[in-house]
């Protein structure tokens, strides 16, 4: 079976996010003062060939831990669904 994973990787809340801070300041400079606390991360979509959704989730978890996210600086969430 084929499964689709949607993964969001974000910097930990305790860490400075220079991109997010720059966007927050840019929003204020164009008059959008009500927008604050911007955090910028990554969205990743991938497909997994697997016999079950449980095995697909295990593979996505492994990919996140080993390559897609830096556990020291980032957290991640994901969903997996059959396609």
N, CA, C and O atoms as a GROMACS GRO file, in nm:
protein
  332
    1UNK      N    1   0.084  -0.118   0.000
    1UNK     CA    2   0.000   0.000   0.000
    1UNK      C    3   0.088   0.125   0.000
    1UNK      O    4   0.204   0.122   0.042
    2UNK      N    5   0.031   0.233  -0.048
    2UNK     CA    6   0.103   0.360  -0.049
    2UNK      C    7   0.038   0.454   0.052
    2UNK      O    8  -0.084   0.465   0.060
    3UNK      N    9   0.124   0.522   0.127
    3UNK     CA   10   0.080   0.617   0.228
    3UNK      C   11   0.145   0.752   0.204
    3UNK      O   12   0.258   0.761   0.157
    4UNK      N   13   0.072   0.857   0.238
    4UNK     CA   14   0.124   0.994   0.228
    4UNK      C   15   0.146   1.047   0.368
    4UNK      O   16   0.059   1.036   0.455
    5UNK      N   17   0.263   1.104   0.390
    5UNK     CA   18   0.294   1.167   0.518
    5UNK      C   19   0.308   1.317   0.496
    5UNK      O   20   0.372   1.362   0.402
    6UNK      N   21   0.248   1.393   0.584
    6UNK     CA   22   0.262   1.539   0.588
    6UNK      C   23   0.333   1.571   0.719
    6UNK      O   24   0.283   1.541   0.827
    7UNK      N   25   0.451   1.633   0.709
    7UNK     CA   26   0.537   1.656   0.825
    7UNK      C   27   0.561   1.805   0.840
    7UNK      O   28   0.592   1.874   0.743
    8UNK      N   29   0.546   1.854   0.962
    8UNK     CA   30   0.578   1.993   0.994
    8UNK      C   31   0.694   1.994   1.093
    8UNK      O   32   0.687   1.930   1.198
    9UNK      N   33   0.800   2.066   1.059
    9UNK     CA   34   0.918   2.080   1.144
    9UNK      C   35   0.927   2.226   1.185
    9UNK      O   36   0.927   2.315   1.100
   10UNK      N   37   0.936   2.250   1.315
   10UNK     CA   38   0.940   2.388   1.367
   10UNK      C   39   1.053   2.402   1.468
   10UNK      O   40   1.087   2.305   1.536
   11UNK      N   41   1.111   2.522   1.478
   11UNK     CA   42   1.211   2.543   1.582
   11UNK      C   43   1.144   2.536   1.720
   11UNK      O   44   1.028   2.574   1.736
   12UNK      N   45   1.218   2.486   1.818
   12UNK     CA   46   1.165   2.482   1.955
   12UNK      C   47   1.126   2.623   1.998
   12UNK      O   48   1.192   2.720   1.961
   13UNK      N   49   1.020   2.633   2.076
   13UNK     CA   50   0.971   2.763   2.121
   13UNK      C   51   1.077   2.840   2.201
   13UNK      O   52   1.080   2.963   2.198
   14UNK      N   53   1.162   2.768   2.272
   14UNK     CA   54   1.262   2.833   2.357
   14UNK      C   55   1.377   2.893   2.276
   14UNK      O   56   1.456   2.970   2.330
   15UNK      N   57   1.388   2.858   2.148
   15UNK     CA   58   1.499   2.906   2.066
   15UNK      C   59   1.458   3.027   1.982
   15UNK      O   60   1.343   3.040   1.941
   16UNK      N   61   1.554   3.114   1.959
   16UNK     CA   62   1.533   3.229   1.872
   16UNK      C   63   1.508   3.180   1.729
   16UNK      O   64   1.574   3.088   1.682
   17UNK      N   65   1.413   3.243   1.662
   17UNK     CA   66   1.382   3.213   1.522
   17UNK      C   67   1.409   3.340   1.442
   17UNK      O   68   1.320   3.423   1.427
   18UNK      N   69   1.532   3.356   1.390
   18UNK     CA   70   1.565   3.480   1.319
   18UNK      C   71   1.475   3.509   1.201
   18UNK      O   72   1.439   3.625   1.178
   19UNK      N   73   1.437   3.407   1.124
   19UNK     CA   74   1.346   3.430   1.010
   19UNK      C   75   1.211   3.480   1.058
   19UNK      O   76   1.155   3.574   1.002
   20UNK      N   77   1.158   3.415   1.160
   20UNK     CA   78   1.029   3.456   1.214
   20UNK      C   79   1.033   3.597   1.269
   20UNK      O   80   0.939   3.675   1.252
   21UNK      N   81   1.143   3.630   1.336
   21UNK     CA   82   1.157   3.765   1.392
   21UNK      C   83   1.161   3.869   1.279
   21UNK      O   84   1.100   3.975   1.290
   22UNK      N   85   1.234   3.838   1.172
   22UNK     CA   86   1.242   3.930   1.059
   22UNK      C   87   1.104   3.951   0.995
   22UNK      O   88   1.069   4.063   0.959
   23UNK      N   89   1.027   3.843   0.982
   23UNK     CA   90   0.894   3.855   0.924
   23UNK      C   91   0.802   3.934   1.017
   23UNK      O   92   0.722   4.016   0.971
   24UNK      N   93   0.813   3.911   1.147
   24UNK     CA   94   0.733   3.987   1.244
   24UNK      C   95   0.760   4.136   1.229
   24UNK      O   96   0.666   4.215   1.225
   25UNK      N   97   0.887   4.175   1.221
   25UNK     CA   98   0.922   4.317   1.204
   25UNK      C   99   0.874   4.369   1.068
   25UNK      O  100   0.828   4.483   1.060
   26UNK      N  101   0.883   4.288   0.964
   26UNK     CA  102   0.837   4.332   0.832
   26UNK      C  103   0.687   4.355   0.833
   26UNK      O  104   0.639   4.449   0.770
   27UNK      N  105   0.612   4.271   0.903
   27UNK     CA  106   0.467   4.289   0.912
   27UNK      C  107   0.435   4.424   0.976
   27UNK      O  108   0.346   4.496   0.929
   28UNK      N  109   0.507   4.457   1.082
   28UNK     CA  110   0.484   4.586   1.148
   28UNK      C  111   0.517   4.702   1.054
   28UNK      O  112   0.450   4.806   1.056
   29UNK      N  113   0.620   4.684   0.973
   29UNK     CA  114   0.661   4.793   0.884
   29UNK      C  115   0.560   4.819   0.772
   29UNK      O  116   0.562   4.926   0.711
   30UNK      N  117   0.471   4.722   0.744
   30UNK     CA  118   0.366   4.745   0.644
   30UNK      C  119   0.230   4.767   0.710
   30UNK      O  120   0.125   4.755   0.646
   31UNK      N  121   0.235   4.799   0.839
   31UNK     CA  122   0.113   4.837   0.909
   31UNK      C  123   0.034   4.722   0.969
   31UNK      O  124  -0.080   4.741   1.012
   32UNK      N  125   0.091   4.604   0.973
   32UNK     CA  126   0.019   4.488   1.028
   32UNK      C  127   0.070   4.459   1.169
   32UNK      O  128   0.126   4.352   1.196
   33UNK      N  129   0.052   4.556   1.259
   33UNK     CA  130   0.104   4.548   1.394
   33UNK      C  131   0.039   4.437   1.477
   33UNK      O  132   0.097   4.391   1.575
   34UNK      N  133  -0.080   4.393   1.437
   34UNK     CA  134  -0.149   4.290   1.514
   34UNK      C  135  -0.088   4.151   1.494
   34UNK      O  136  -0.120   4.058   1.568
   35UNK      N  137  -0.002   4.135   1.394
   35UNK     CA  138   0.064   4.007   1.370
   35UNK      C  139   0.195   4.005   1.446
   35UNK      O  140   0.282   4.089   1.424
   36UNK      N  141   0.207   3.908   1.537
   36UNK     CA  142   0.325   3.898   1.622
   36UNK      C  143   0.362   3.751   1.640
   36UNK      O  144   0.283   3.661   1.613
   37UNK      N  145   0.483   3.730   1.686
   37UNK     CA  146   0.527   3.596   1.722
   37UNK      C  147   0.535   3.499   1.605
   37UNK      O  148   0.506   3.381   1.622
   38UNK      N  149   0.574   3.547   1.488
   38UNK     CA  150   0.586   3.460   1.372
   38UNK      C  151   0.698   3.359   1.394
   38UNK      O  152   0.808   3.397   1.436
   39UNK      N  153   0.671   3.232   1.365
   39UNK     CA  154   0.772   3.125   1.370
   39UNK      C  155   0.771   3.061   1.232
   39UNK      O  156   0.665   3.034   1.176
   40UNK      N  157   0.888   3.036   1.178
   40UNK     CA  158   0.897   2.979   1.044
   40UNK      C  159   0.965   2.843   1.052
   40UNK      O  160   1.070   2.827   1.113
   41UNK      N  161   0.901   2.745   0.989
   41UNK     CA  162   0.955   2.610   0.986
   41UNK      C  163   0.948   2.555   0.845
   41UNK      O  164   0.954   2.629   0.747
   42UNK      N  165   0.937   2.423   0.837
   42UNK     CA  166   0.932   2.355   0.707
   42UNK      C  167   0.812   2.260   0.704
   42UNK      O  168   0.773   2.202   0.806
   43UNK      N  169   0.757   2.245   0.585
   43UNK     CA  170   0.653   2.145   0.563
   43UNK      C  171   0.708   2.046   0.461
   43UNK      O  172   0.757   2.086   0.356
   44UNK      N  173   0.700   1.918   0.493
   44UNK     CA  174   0.754   1.813   0.407
   44UNK      C  175   0.643   1.714   0.376
   44UNK      O  176   0.571   1.672   0.466
   45UNK      N  177   0.630   1.677   0.251
   45UNK     CA  178   0.535   1.573   0.210
   45UNK      C  179   0.618   1.461   0.148
   45UNK      O  180   0.706   1.484   0.065
   46UNK      N  181   0.588   1.339   0.190
   46UNK     CA  182   0.657   1.225   0.131
   46UNK      C  183   0.561   1.107   0.123
   46UNK      O  184   0.456   1.105   0.188
   47UNK      N  185   0.599   1.010   0.043
   47UNK     CA  186   0.517   0.890   0.023
   47UNK      C  187   0.596   0.768   0.068
   47UNK      O  188   0.717   0.760   0.048
   48UNK      N  189   0.524   0.675   0.130
   48UNK     CA  190   0.587   0.554   0.183
   48UNK      C  191   0.512   0.433   0.129
   48UNK      O  192   0.389   0.426   0.137
   49UNK      N  193   0.586   0.339   0.073
   49UNK     CA  194   0.528   0.209   0.036
   49UNK      C  195   0.543   0.118   0.157
   49UNK      O  196   0.655   0.094   0.203
   50UNK      N  197   0.432   0.068   0.208
   50UNK     CA  198   0.436  -0.012   0.330
   50UNK      C  199   0.318  -0.108   0.333
   50UNK      O  200   0.217  -0.085   0.266
   51UNK      N  201   0.331  -0.213   0.410
   51UNK     CA  202   0.222  -0.311   0.422
   51UNK      C  203   0.111  -0.265   0.515
   51UNK      O  204  -0.002  -0.313   0.505
   52UNK      N  205   0.142  -0.171   0.607
   52UNK     CA  206   0.041  -0.124   0.701
   52UNK      C  207   0.067   0.021   0.738
   52UNK      O  208   0.178   0.071   0.721
   53UNK      N  209  -0.034   0.087   0.790
   53UNK     CA  210  -0.017   0.226   0.833
   53UNK      C  211   0.076   0.234   0.953
   53UNK      O  212   0.150   0.332   0.967
   54UNK      N  213   0.073   0.132   1.039
   54UNK     CA  214   0.162   0.132   1.156
   54UNK      C  215   0.308   0.130   1.112
   54UNK      O  216   0.391   0.202   1.168
   55UNK      N  217   0.340   0.046   1.014
   55UNK     CA  218   0.477   0.039   0.964
   55UNK      C  219   0.514   0.167   0.893
   55UNK      O  220   0.628   0.213   0.905
   56UNK      N  221   0.422   0.226   0.819
   56UNK     CA  222   0.448   0.354   0.752
   56UNK      C  223   0.480   0.462   0.855
   56UNK      O  224   0.573   0.541   0.836
   57UNK      N  225   0.403   0.466   0.963
   57UNK     CA  226   0.428   0.565   1.069
   57UNK      C  227   0.565   0.544   1.132
   57UNK      O  228   0.635   0.641   1.162
   58UNK      N  229   0.604   0.418   1.151
   58UNK     CA  230   0.736   0.389   1.207
   58UNK      C  231   0.846   0.442   1.115
   58UNK      O  232   0.945   0.498   1.163
   59UNK      N  233   0.830   0.425   0.986
   59UNK     CA  234   0.930   0.472   0.889
   59UNK      C  235   0.936   0.625   0.886
   59UNK      O  236   1.044   0.682   0.876
   60UNK      N  237   0.820   0.690   0.894
   60UNK     CA  238   0.817   0.836   0.897
   60UNK      C  239   0.883   0.887   1.024
   60UNK      O  240   0.961   0.982   1.020
   61UNK      N  241   0.854   0.825   1.136
   61UNK     CA  242   0.917   0.862   1.263
   61UNK      C  243   1.069   0.849   1.253
   61UNK      O  244   1.142   0.938   1.296
   62UNK      N  245   1.115   0.739   1.196
   62UNK     CA  246   1.258   0.716   1.179
   62UNK      C  247   1.320   0.823   1.088
   62UNK      O  248   1.428   0.874   1.116
   63UNK      N  249   1.251   0.857   0.980
   63UNK     CA  250   1.301   0.960   0.888
   63UNK      C  251   1.310   1.095   0.959
   63UNK      O  252   1.408   1.168   0.941
   64UNK      N  253   1.211   1.128   1.038
   64UNK     CA  254   1.212   1.255   1.112
   64UNK      C  255   1.329   1.259   1.210
   64UNK      O  256   1.402   1.358   1.216
   65UNK      N  257   1.345   1.153   1.287
   65UNK     CA  258   1.451   1.149   1.388
   65UNK      C  259   1.590   1.150   1.327
   65UNK      O  260   1.681   1.214   1.380
   66UNK      N  261   1.609   1.079   1.216
   66UNK     CA  262   1.743   1.061   1.160
   66UNK      C  263   1.784   1.163   1.055
   66UNK      O  264   1.903   1.182   1.031
   67UNK      N  265   1.687   1.231   0.992
   67UNK     CA  266   1.726   1.320   0.884
   67UNK      C  267   1.646   1.450   0.875
   67UNK      O  268   1.705   1.556   0.851
   68UNK      N  269   1.517   1.445   0.894
   68UNK     CA  270   1.433   1.559   0.861
   68UNK      C  271   1.429   1.668   0.969
   68UNK      O  272   1.402   1.784   0.938
   69UNK      N  273   1.456   1.631   1.094
   69UNK     CA  274   1.452   1.728   1.203
   69UNK      C  275   1.575   1.713   1.291
   69UNK      O  276   1.624   1.602   1.314
   70UNK      N  277   1.623   1.825   1.341
   70UNK     CA  278   1.734   1.827   1.437
   70UNK      C  279   1.671   1.835   1.576
   70UNK      O  280   1.622   1.941   1.615
   71UNK      N  281   1.672   1.725   1.650
   71UNK     CA  282   1.602   1.718   1.779
   71UNK      C  283   1.652   1.822   1.879
   71UNK      O  284   1.579   1.858   1.971
   72UNK      N  285   1.773   1.868   1.863
   72UNK     CA  286   1.828   1.968   1.955
   72UNK      C  287   1.759   2.103   1.935
   72UNK      O  288   1.737   2.177   2.030
   73UNK      N  289   1.725   2.134   1.810
   73UNK     CA  290   1.672   2.266   1.777
   73UNK      C  291   1.528   2.265   1.730
   73UNK      O  292   1.464   2.370   1.727
   74UNK      N  293   1.475   2.149   1.691
   74UNK     CA  294   1.343   2.145   1.626
   74UNK      C  295   1.253   2.037   1.684
   74UNK      O  296   1.299   1.938   1.741
   75UNK      N  297   1.125   2.060   1.668
   75UNK     CA  298   1.024   1.958   1.698
   75UNK      C  299   0.950   1.930   1.568
   75UNK      O  300   0.957   2.006   1.473
   76UNK      N  301   0.877   1.819   1.567
   76UNK     CA  302   0.803   1.784   1.446
   76UNK      C  303   0.672   1.714   1.482
   76UNK      O  304   0.659   1.652   1.587
   77UNK      N  305   0.578   1.727   1.391
   77UNK     CA  306   0.452   1.654   1.397
   77UNK      C  307   0.426   1.601   1.258
   77UNK      O  308   0.475   1.655   1.159
   78UNK      N  309   0.347   1.495   1.251
   78UNK     CA  310   0.315   1.440   1.119
   78UNK      C  311   0.182   1.367   1.121
   78UNK      O  312   0.133   1.324   1.225
   79UNK      N  313   0.127   1.353   1.003
   79UNK     CA  314   0.011   1.268   0.981
   79UNK      C  315   0.046   1.173   0.869
   79UNK      O  316   0.126   1.205   0.781
   80UNK      N  317  -0.013   1.055   0.874
   80UNK     CA  318   0.006   0.954   0.770
   80UNK      C  319  -0.131   0.904   0.731
   80UNK      O  320  -0.213   0.871   0.817
   81UNK      N  321  -0.155   0.897   0.599
   81UNK     CA  322  -0.284   0.846   0.550
   81UNK      C  323  -0.262   0.766   0.423
   81UNK      O  324  -0.167   0.789   0.349
   82UNK      N  325  -0.350   0.672   0.400
   82UNK     CA  326  -0.346   0.589   0.278
   82UNK      C  327  -0.384   0.675   0.158
   82UNK      O  328  -0.470   0.762   0.167
   83UNK      N  329  -0.319   0.647   0.045
   83UNK     CA  330  -0.355   0.717  -0.079
   83UNK      C  331  -0.388   0.615  -0.185
   83UNK      O  332  -0.421   0.652  -0.298
   0.00000   0.00000   0.00000
